[in-house]
Amino acid sequence: MTAIETIRHDVRICMFDLYGTVVDMQGGLTRAAAPYLKAKGWAGDPSRLVTWWRRTHFENSMIDALLGRTHIPYREIGRISLAYTLERAGIPHTQEEVRSLVAEIERLQPFPDAVAALARLKKKYRLAILSNGDPDMLGAIKPHLGIAFDRMISVAEAGSFKPHAAAYRKAAEIVAARPEEILFVANHAFDCVGAKASGMRAAFVDRRKRPFGDWPYQPDLVVSDLKELADQLG
């Protein structure tokens, strides 16, 4: 069987990364940060600063996952990361301002293709979210998603950020499915790598037109957006 045929035959659950896959994190945070940075008199590109912030957040979450200590909440990793980014850019700030900007993550909007595509997929598959976000952050964003997922799972339940294997194992346990019955969908190569390494199938949503990399854990599907995913699986 082809990869598509195998997925259609075996998969019961489509499980999605949230930030950057279902909701537009880069665009949403850039729009939120732009007036703040302008008020601070910073003349740089808000989108570039958001990219620095997100890269720092990713690095810090990976450090936390490797420490083997108590899991630091996503929101706190966000505060640490944004404060560092603003300091490095020479932008004066208060911790209250930093927390307010991090809270914008809870109000991010879906990509234009997401809601209709997810509604199509929901006719055939159970839909779940596995996110690095905290449980209360996932609760806060629900009204903005435009569609109800069957389960919204935070990695806090596993005590480790993705792509740690524990996050995917716990998610499979929660949805009561074998890993091979789950198609994990993400805009981030690292997330697809983590899902594949844990035994799940994976779909890489290549919104940013970037190479996946020569990993031994390659995605089963590569699509440009969620509409193409729905077209392929329909």
Buried (B, 14 or more C-beta within 10 A) or exposed (E): EEEEEEBBEBBBBBBBBBBBBBBBBBBBBBBBBBEBBEEBEBEEEBBEBBBBBBEBBBEBBBEBBEEEEEBBBBBBBBBBBBBBBBEEBEBEBEEEBBBEBBBBBBEBBBBEBBBBBBEBBBEBBBBBBBBBBBBBBBEBBBEEBBBEBBBBBBBBBBBBBBBBBBBBBBBBEBBEBEBBBBBBBBBBBBBBBBBBBBBBBBBBBBBEEEEBEEEEBBBBBBBEBBBBBBEBBE
